Amino acid sequence: MTGLGILGVVAIIGAVAEMIDGSLGMGFGVFSASLMIGAGFAPAIAVATVNARSVSLLLR
């Protein structure tokens, strides 16, 4: 998979997880990490991506 393809997969997973988080008020990390691992990403990469999103929200 190319870099652009990986970015697209992560963006789609993030958008779906954000919709769930917005409607329920929780669950972004669990849902997005589970989907990323299911899509074939290494668990360390999935957790690092979720943590990077959390840090970016703190810096807003």
N, C-alpha and C positions, 0 to 999 in steps of 0.2 A: 504494500500500500504506500502511496506517495505521501509526502508531507501535507499536501492540500487535502487528500482524502482523509487522513487522520484528523486534521483540523475540522473537517466537515462532520465526521462522526462525533467528535467531542462537542461540537457546537449543537448538534441535534440532541445529544444526550443531555447537555446542559439546559437547553430550552425546555425539554420535556420535564426534567427534574425541577426546573424553576416554576413551571406551571403547577406541578404538584405541591411544591413548597408554598407557593402563593395561595393555593386554594385550601390547603390544610394548615399552613402556618409552621410546618416542620417537615423534615424528611429529606431535604436536599442531599445531604452527605450520604446517607444510607442508600437512597435510590440511585443516585448518579454513580457512586462507587460500584454498586452491584451491577448496573448496566455496563459500565466500562469493563469490569472483569468478565462479564458475560460476552462482551464484544471481542475479547481476546487480549486486552491490555494486561500487563503485569500488575499484580496487586499494589506494589510500591508506586507505580506510575499513577494508578487510579487514586490512591490516597494523597499523593503529592498534588495532583490536579485539584482535588476537592479542597485541600488545605490552601492552595494558591488562591482559589476563589474566595475562601474565607478571609484571607489576609487582604485581598483587594477590596472586600466590603468594609473592612476596618479602616482603610486608608481614604475612603470617600469623604 
